[in-house]
Amino acid sequence: MKITTLAAIFGISVFQLYRIKEDYEEHKSVKKLRNGILGWLIGLFIAILIISMF
């Protein structure tokens, strides 16, 4: 159970990082980049909380 959860979270994290990179290359917008990173960090924090519950 834990391994599949970790794999899913890792996949999501990689996807988020890729999306942040795309946003940065497309727009060069600092605000949009900051929001993307903030969203990724919040997602990571929630994922860690979920894992720690098991």
MDTraj code that builds the backbone (N, CA, C; nanometers):
import mdtraj as md
import numpy as np

residues = "MET LYS ILE THR THR LEU ALA ALA ILE PHE GLY ILE SER VAL PHE GLN LEU TYR ARG ILE LYS GLU ASP TYR GLU GLU HIS LYS SER VAL LYS LYS LEU ARG ASN GLY ILE LEU GLY TRP LEU ILE GLY LEU PHE ILE ALA ILE LEU ILE ILE SER MET PHE".split()
xyz = np.array([
    [0.0838, -0.1207, 0.0000],
    [0.0000, 0.0000, 0.0000],
    [0.0872, 0.1256, 0.0000],
    [0.1846, 0.1288, 0.0916],
    [0.2701, 0.2470, 0.1035],
    [0.3504, 0.2719, -0.0235],
    [0.4011, 0.1643, -0.0849],
    [0.4859, 0.1790, -0.2040],
    [0.4057, 0.2399, -0.3193],
    [0.2825, 0.1916, -0.3401],
    [0.2002, 0.2455, -0.4484],
    [0.1651, 0.3912, -0.4219],
    [0.1384, 0.4241, -0.2950],
    [0.1077, 0.5629, -0.2586],
    [0.2274, 0.6522, -0.2890],
    [0.3462, 0.6060, -0.2493],
    [0.4684, 0.6829, -0.2740],
    [0.4926, 0.7003, -0.4232],
    [0.4710, 0.5928, -0.4993],
    [0.4908, 0.5988, -0.6443],
    [0.3960, 0.7007, -0.7071],
    [0.2707, 0.6988, -0.6623],
    [0.1711, 0.7927, -0.7141],
    [0.2094, 0.9361, -0.6806],
    [0.2511, 0.9578, -0.5567],
    [0.2899, 1.0923, -0.5132],
    [0.4124, 1.1391, -0.5905],
    [0.5094, 1.0486, -0.6096],
    [0.6299, 1.0836, -0.6849],
    [0.5933, 1.1211, -0.8281],
    [0.5031, 1.0443, -0.8878],
    [0.4571, 1.0734, -1.0236],
    [0.3910, 1.2102, -1.0316],
    [0.3064, 1.2407, -0.9340],
    [0.2382, 1.3703, -0.9298],
    [0.3411, 1.4824, -0.9139],
    [0.4390, 1.4604, -0.8265],
    [0.5409, 1.5621, -0.8017],
    [0.6203, 1.5923, -0.9280],
    [0.6592, 1.4860, -1.0002],
    [0.7342, 1.5042, -1.1249],
    [0.6490, 1.5805, -1.2248],
    [0.5202, 1.5442, -1.2335],
    [0.4288, 1.6122, -1.3249],
    [0.4165, 1.7599, -1.2892],
    [0.4045, 1.7885, -1.1590],
    [0.3936, 1.9269, -1.1130],
    [0.5192, 2.0060, -1.1492],
    [0.6360, 1.9467, -1.1266],
    [0.7620, 2.0139, -1.1593],
    [0.7697, 2.0418, -1.3086],
    [0.7267, 1.9458, -1.3896],
    [0.7265, 1.9627, -1.5346],
    [0.6339, 2.0777, -1.5731],
    [0.5180, 2.0838, -1.5080],
    [0.4215, 2.1900, -1.5367],
    [0.4777, 2.3263, -1.4976],
    [0.5459, 2.3331, -1.3834],
    [0.6079, 2.4585, -1.3398],
    [0.7100, 2.5032, -1.4441],
    [0.7911, 2.4090, -1.4932],
    [0.8927, 2.4386, -1.5936],
    [0.8265, 2.4907, -1.7214],
    [0.7190, 2.4261, -1.7636],
    [0.6459, 2.4693, -1.8829],
    [0.5931, 2.6116, -1.8644],
    [0.5320, 2.6372, -1.7492],
    [0.4784, 2.7703, -1.7199],
    [0.5894, 2.8747, -1.7265],
    [0.7044, 2.8407, -1.6684],
    [0.8165, 2.9347, -1.6659],
    [0.8652, 2.9638, -1.8067],
    [0.8795, 2.8594, -1.8877],
    [0.9295, 2.8783, -2.0238],
    [0.8295, 2.9549, -2.1099],
    [0.7005, 2.9287, -2.0888],
    [0.5981, 2.9939, -2.1710],
    [0.5815, 3.1409, -2.1350],
    [0.5740, 3.1703, -2.0081],
    [0.5326, 3.3041, -1.9642],
    [0.6439, 3.3880, -1.9021],
    [0.7439, 3.3237, -1.8432],
    [0.8497, 3.3947, -1.7698],
    [0.7878, 3.4838, -1.6622],
    [0.6736, 3.4378, -1.6102],
    [0.6009, 3.5166, -1.5108],
    [0.6377, 3.4702, -1.3707],
    [0.6952, 3.5594, -1.2928],
    [0.7417, 3.5245, -1.1585],
    [0.6244, 3.4842, -1.0698],
    [0.5136, 3.5585, -1.0806],
    [0.3980, 3.5302, -0.9958],
    [0.3419, 3.3915, -1.0255],
    [0.3292, 3.3588, -1.1536],
    [0.2746, 3.2288, -1.1913],
    [0.3672, 3.1167, -1.1453],
    [0.4973, 3.1374, -1.1599],
    [0.5968, 3.0385, -1.1166],
    [0.5875, 3.0176, -0.9655],
    [0.5773, 3.1282, -0.8923],
    [0.5680, 3.1211, -0.7459],
    [0.4434, 3.0431, -0.7045],
    [0.3308, 3.0705, -0.7698],
    [0.2066, 2.9995, -0.7393],
    [0.2207, 2.8508, -0.7680],
    [0.2889, 2.8160, -0.8772],
    [0.3096, 2.6755, -0.9122],
    [0.3926, 2.6042, -0.8075],
    [0.4997, 2.6681, -0.7623],
    [0.5871, 2.6082, -0.6611],
    [0.5124, 2.5959, -0.5286],
    [0.4357, 2.6989, -0.4933],
    [0.3582, 2.6971, -0.3693],
    [0.2577, 2.5823, -0.3714],
    [0.1899, 2.5655, -0.4838],
    [0.0935, 2.4563, -0.4988],
    [0.1601, 2.3208, -0.4851],
    [0.2799, 2.3071, -0.5432],
    [0.3545, 2.1815, -0.5358],
    [0.3953, 2.1521, -0.3916],
    [0.4412, 2.2547, -0.3196],
    [0.4821, 2.2361, -0.1797],
    [0.3632, 2.1978, -0.0919],
    [0.2488, 2.2617, -0.1155],
    [0.1286, 2.2285, -0.0389],
    [0.0874, 2.0843, -0.0670],
    [0.0922, 2.0446, -0.1943],
    [0.0598, 1.9067, -0.2320],
    [0.1529, 1.8072, -0.1653],
    [0.2807, 1.8403, -0.1619],
    [0.3807, 1.7537, -0.0994],
    [0.3539, 1.7411, 0.0510],
    [0.3207, 1.8533, 0.1149],
    [0.2909, 1.8546, 0.2587],
    [0.1703, 1.7665, 0.2901],
    [0.0651, 1.7782, 0.2090],
    [-0.0550, 1.6964, 0.2276],
    [-0.0214, 1.5488, 0.2081],
    [0.0610, 1.5191, 0.1067],
    [0.1020, 1.3809, 0.0802],
    [0.1775, 1.3229, 0.1994],
    [0.2659, 1.4015, 0.2584],
    [0.3424, 1.3563, 0.3758],
    [0.2476, 1.3299, 0.4930],
    [0.1486, 1.4165, 0.5110],
    [0.0500, 1.3956, 0.6176],
    [-0.0260, 1.2653, 0.5964],
    [-0.0678, 1.2394, 0.4712],
    [-0.1415, 1.1165, 0.4395],
    [-0.0555, 0.9939, 0.4682],
    [0.0713, 0.9984, 0.4267],
    [0.1623, 0.8854, 0.4494],
    [0.1822, 0.8621, 0.5991],
    [0.1981, 0.9695, 0.6750],
    [0.2239, 0.9550, 0.8190],
    [0.1031, 0.8975, 0.8927],
    [-0.0161, 0.9064, 0.8337],
    [-0.1361, 0.8513, 0.8964],
    [-0.1379, 0.6988, 0.8903],
    [-0.0738, 0.6387, 0.7913],
    [-0.0744, 0.4919, 0.7756],
    [0.0145, 0.4246, 0.8784],
])
top = md.Topology()
chain = top.add_chain()
for i, resn in enumerate(residues, 1):
    res = top.add_residue(resn, chain, resSeq=i)
    for name in ("N", "CA", "C"):
        top.add_atom(name, md.element.get_by_symbol(name[0]), res)
traj = md.Trajectory(xyz[None], top)
